[in-house]
Amino acid sequence: MRTFWILWKREIIAFFRTPRAYVVMVLFLLLMGFNFYAGVNTLNHGSTKLSIVEAFFNTPSFWIAFLFLVPLLTIPLFSEEYQTGTIETLMTAPIRGTQVVFAKFLSALGLLIFLFLPTLIYFILFWPSAHQIAATGYGAYLGAYGMLFLLGIFYLSIGCLSSALTSYQLIAGMTSFTFIGMMFFIEMIIAPDYPTPFLAKLITLIAPKELMINFSRGLIDTRPIVFYLSMTSFVLFLTVQVLQLRRRLLFRWRIALQILSAFCLVLGINYIAFRHYGHFDFSRSHRFSLSDQGSVLFADIKQPAHIIIYCSPTSLAEGAELYGDLKALMQEYQIKARENLIVEYLDPTRNLSRAREIQGKYQFNSNENIIVIDYLNHNTIIPIKELGEYDTLGKIPRLIAFRGEQVINSALIGLSGVPLKKVYFLQGHGEMIPGVSPLEIIGRYLKHQNITTALLNLAVTIQVPEDAALIIIMGAHRDLSEAEAEALENYWQSSGRIIVLLDPVASTPLLYRVLQEGGITPCFDQVIRNLSTGILHDVTGEFIPGSELTKQFLSLNILFLGITQSLTLAPSSGNLQLRPLIQAINGFKSIPTSIIEPTQTNSQGEEKENQIPIVLAAMADRGALHDDRVAVKAARMVVVGNCDFIKDKNLGDVGLNFFSSSLNGLIDRVQLTGNTAKMKAYYTLNLSEEEMKRIALWCILIIPALAACLGMMIIWKRRN
């Protein structure tokens, strides 16, 4: 170990002994500072899908500097030793070849880290100026610098091998740059044609630009980590063998056998890593992850599905702006489906023969950007423009949501022939209908959620359909028949899911009987509050902790406009568990309907004020664990003592969110046709001119100037 540290220190001192080191450092930091400032300036006073971290690590200037920097650091490692003759001293000294190679490699790695460390200052300085971090989450910093480290060690190992092969520094530099360039541009060279699906997936997983985009978003995949670590080790092993061959310590056939064995070991490691891997989303909102439905749907694919992305990223056709989101979605799908999903990216401008073949087979307009899904001998074609939701109020349509997952999931379910679950709205008793006044807002919400809905008249069907995921009763004005009540009771007993919004002025004893099966009894009362001006029927409720449906609303109140009745809960027992969701705030009381008079005085109301909490909404679980996050097959019911709060004229944000939480808490989204569209999170900057000047001063002037001063001080000290 002592020998290793002596060699490593020798390489570090040799680098910093010459002015070359400080010239490289100053020029590199100047370019990186300008790159950072240009990114911030471009994104300032606008909204973009890219964060500062994504923009910084994916610009041409960054990659040019990075690709040229590695050969500059590795050219002299061995070539200079050959030219000066000092390599003979190393060859004859009692030093192992591995010590020499790793000392030189780690010294170059230390220099690379030393050069990139000051770039962290850019992001540290950005926070007090913009009052926000420069990424989608702190995981993006880990991903971006982690990927930079992996690419750095691999490219440095290539540079070490190139330098060890020749004594001519120009040839070593060109060799290093050629191989690094080939690895960097491999996706552009081979990817458009994709000779085989395996090669397509492999290229996608090792292509540096694609990996840096994903890692700088906070999306970490273990496969490229294993690939670059194993390949770095293999290339360093080759470098050691080159030195051994020069020292003639081993016969050539033994070296060839060792190289072959190492290569087979690397293949085996990567084979295992590509079959058993992890994928993690460290972004702040986890907006790049699949929904539960998409994860289960593609994980359960039993036969190979073929998806063709017929799109040119550089075209002006509609949908081209969705190519990046679509590609990220396909990568998530492939992670879940593994070998059962084949994705082909077809750019018609680069692969004309394959484009004509696909057009002839599936018969579509060649001027459109489309997706072809071929599954179980059936296929469907989806225009890519349908995967986005746009705001068309401005002069230029602006993408506000990406609904690619819900559209593709729906198409795949349709091709598979799996019976789809629906949300049924009971009719025949004066109930309100979503999408029609007064429930137009609820109708739009259900459409946006891509939930399949249908109307249900039990007087006609007699029983609840088997494809019912949930039944909703929206303010029944008239009572059920005996047959309808029995049908709902049977549905509840067979693990059914029901939401009931009660009409307090309606007489519905058979509906009440169904609710009592779940342990919830509506009271024949009205919740009111006496004021000096009269009786207040609009009830303010507060959410009660203890349920996943209400935990996000605990600091909020909900307003029930119109008449509201209270609920009584039976004691939880056995497999029946009851939980109150909302109760009236202090000051409200429940009065039996028969004694309410408009002329009732304040003092009369105070004498009859309830001493116990007034429950306005409750939930019943039958056969479930007391944890809403556990997916078990159980009956579940939510009852609210008011139906007017859901109407368009009364519906507020809290009311809509509570309805949404109840809906999502009761339905099994894996059984439905769609999932929520992913709203586009735009990164917005609004920096003043003074703040921009401060960033430019530090990034372009002060940090490079500090590096130049450090270099001059060290050189002056050595000369004196």
Number of C-alpha atoms within 10 A of each C-alpha: 7 7 14 18 12 11 20 23 14 14 19 17 11 11 18 15 15 13 14 11 16 22 13 15 22 20 15 19 23 20 18 25 26 17 21 26 23 15 20 23 16 14 21 17 13 12 14 16 13 20 25 23 23 24 22 24 22 16 14 11 14 17 16 10 15 19 17 15 19 25 26 18 22 29 27 24 24 27 25 18 17 18 14 10 11 12 15 12 10 16 16 9 9 9 13 15 19 17 17 19 25 20 22 25 24 17 23 27 20 13 18 20 14 12 17 18 11 17 16 11 13 18 17 12 14 19 12 11 16 16 10 11 17 25 22 25 19 16 20 27 23 18 24 25 18 17 22 20 17 19 24 22 22 22 27 28 31 26 33 32 29 27 29 28 17 17 19 17 22 14 16 25 22 15 21 27 22 13 15 22 14 12 16 19 15 16 22 12 12 13 21 17 17 18 10 11 14 12 13 20 18 16 19 18 19 20 18 22 17 15 22 22 22 21 26 32 29 27 23 25 19 14 21 24 17 19 22 21 15 19 19 21 17 19 22 23 21 22 25 22 23 17 21 19 14 13 14 10 11 12 10 13 9 10 17 12 11 15 17 12 12 17 18 12 14 18 15 12 14 19 13 12 17 18 11 10 13 12 14 14 19 23 23 15 11 15 15 20 19 17 19 12 20 23 17 14 18 21 17 12 18 11 12 15 20 17 21 17 22 22 26 19 16 11 16 10 15 16 21 19 17 19 17 11 16 21 14 15 16 20 16 19 22 17 17 21 22 17 16 17 23 21 21 22 18 21 21 20 14 12 13 12 11 14 18 13 11 18 14 10 9 13 11 15 9 14 11 18 25 22 20 21 20 19 21 14 8 11 17 15 16 16 15 24 18 16 21 22 20 15 12 11 8 7 7 9 11 13 17 17 17 21 24 22 23 23 19 19 19 19 19 24 18 17 17 14 9 10 13 17 22 22 23 22 20 22 18 17 17 13 19 22 20 22 15 13 14 17 19 15 19 22 17 14 16 19 16 15 17 19 19 16 20 14 16 22 16 20 15 9 11 15 18 18 14 11 14 21 22 21 26 21 22 25 25 24 18 17 18 21 15 11 13 22 21 17 19 22 19 15 20 21 16 13 17 23 26 26 21 22 21 24 23 25 16 12 14 18 13 17 23 18 17 21 23 16 14 25 23 26 18 23 17 16 21 22 24 24 22 19 11 8 8 13 18 16 17 17 25 21 22 21 25 20 16 14 18 15 23 21 14 14 18 12 10 11 17 20 17 25 20 16 21 26 27 26 22 17 19 16 12 14 10 8 11 19 21 22 22 25 24 24 23 25 16 14 13 24 24 23 21 12 15 9 9 14 9 8 8 13 15 15 9 10 20 14 8 11 15 15 8 7 16 22 26 27 26 23 24 26 23 24 17 19 16 13 11 15 10 9 10 11 14 18 21 25 26 26 25 24 25 25 23 22 21 23 20 15 13 14 19 16 9 14 18 17 16 18 16 16 17 19 20 12 18 22 21 17 19 17 18 24 24 26 23 18 21 19 14 17 16 15 17 17 21 13 17 13 9 10 15 18 13 14 21 19 14 17 26 19 15 14 20 23 16 12 19 16 14 13 22 14 10 15 16 10 9 9 6 5
